[in-house]
Amino acid sequence: MRKLRHLFFPVVILAFATALPTLAQRGSDAARPSPNAGVSQTIGTTEVTISYGRPGVKGRTIWGELVPYGQVWRAGANEATKITFSGDVLIEGQKLPKGTYSFYTIPTEGEWTLIFNKVADQWGTNYDADQDALRVTVKSQAAGQTEWMGFSFEGLSAKAATVVLRWEKLKVRFKVEAAQ
């Protein structure tokens, strides 16, 4: 048993040391073709934070090809986009409790379904519809060219703002209101 223990620990240390550069590279935003990004805004007394991977157009056709119509999309790259609300909110007039959610969409040519899913830490589209906290439908709109996908806040008032997702020649907007 003692011999096995002496052999086991050096093997584990060697395996860890070998994997360390790979693990460090995965954790580095510079190593990702779609870098991590984030944006936050206080609405009333509620802090809204969005964390996402930021893909580029890079000469590709996005809507209907890279991002297929009628299928669940993580609204970004890499891990699923996360959205956190420090207080209860209304999304397009529908109640959503405070918390952190993964944010998915189902794009179509004219309307998008926006999905707030209770499982916040997910890779890509490891998505379970049974965990949806809220779904709302909004219309997409034509917009000027945006190379890198991004989220922003517009139309800020004391208790509301509009979240805007822009990428390629499209934008999708949804209203967030502080419920307090």
N, C-alpha and C positions, 0 to 999 in steps of 0.2 A: 504494500500500500504506500509506504514511504517513497519507494522508487517512482511509482506512478505520479505521486504528487509533485516530485521534483521535475518530472518530465512535463506535466500538465501546465504548470505556471509559466515556464519559458515559452511554451507554444501559444498560450493565451496572450502573453505580452507581445510576442512576435506578430500574432494576428492583429492585435490592436494597433501596434506601431505601423504595420503595413496599411491598415485601413484609414489611419489618421489623416493623411493628405487628401484622400477621397472625401472623407467626412468634412474636412475644412473647406474643400472646394464647393461642396453642396451647400454649405452655409453661407457662402460668399455671393452677394448680389452681383458682383462684377463678373462672375462666371456664368451668369444666366443670360441667354439671348433676349429674354423678356424680364427686365429688372423689376424688383419689387418697388412698389410705390404706395403712398397713402395720403389721405386727405381727411381733415376733420373740421367740424364746425359746431359751435354752440348754438342751439335753437331754443329760445326761452332759457330754461335751466338744464336742458338735456344736451349732453355732448354726443355728437354723431361722428363715428370714425369709420372710414372705409380703408381696408388694406387689400392690395391686389397685385397680381403680376401684370406688367404693362407690355403687351405685345406690340410689335410694329407691323405696318402694312407690308413693307419690304417688297413692293411690286406685285403682291398677290391679290386675287379677287377674294374679298372677305365674306361678304354676305351672300349666302346661298351656296358657297363653295367651302372655304376654310371653316367657316361657321355655318353648318347646314341649317336650312329652314326647318322648323317643326321638330327640332331636337333640343334636349337640354344642353345648355352651354354655361360654363362656370363664370361668365362675365369677366374674363381675363385669361391669364396663362398660369401654368404650374398649379399651385394649390388653389382650391376654390376661393373666390373672393369672400372676404369677411366684412360684415357690417355690424357695428356695435352701437347700441342706444343705451345711454346711462339712465334714461327714464322712459316711461311708457310713451308711445307715439301713435299718431294716425298716419297711415300710408295711403294716400289717395282716399282719405276719409275712413279707412278701415283700421280698427284697433290692432296694435302689435305691442305685446308686453316688452319691458326693458330686457336687455340681454344681448348676447352675441350670436349672430346667425351667419350661415353661409348664404351667399347671394347668387342665385342662378337665374337664368332667363330661358325662355323658349321663343326665339325670334321667328317671325314670319315677315313677309314683304310689307305688311301694313300695320300689324299689331304685334306687341310683345307681351308675353306673360312673364311677370316678375315674381320670383319665388324667394321667400325668406324661410330657410330650412333650419331646424333646431340643432342639427349637428354642425357645429361651427368649424371644427378642424378636419377638413377632408382634402384628399388629393384629387384634383381634376374633377371628373364627373362620377365619383363614387357616391352616387346620389340615391336617396331613398325617399320617394314621394310620401310615404307614411309619416315622415318626420317634418313635413311642411307645417310651418306655423301660420303662413299667410301667402296667398297668391292674389295678385292684382293684374289687370290688363291695361296697357297704355298703348298709345299710338307712337310709331317711330316717325322721324322727320328728316328730310334732307338737310344737310349741313355742309359747310366748307370742309375741304380736305384736312384731316387730322392724321398724321403719320403714326403717332404713338397713342394707343388707347388710354383714356383717362376719365376720371370722375371729377366733377366740380360741383360747387354749390352756387346757385343763382337766386335772385329774387328774395333775398333775405329780409325778413321782417322780425318783429319782436318774438313771434311764436311759430314761424314757419319758414321754410326754404324749399327750393326745388333742387333735387339731385339730378345732375345731367351726366350721362355716359356718352362720350363722343369717340368715334373711331371711323376711320376711312371717310366716307361722305355721308355719315348718318349720326343722328343723336336721338337719345331716348331719355325722357324726363319723367320724374315722379315727385309728387309733393310729400314732404314730411312736416307734420305739425306736432309740436309738443303737446302732450295730453294734459299737462297740469295747468 
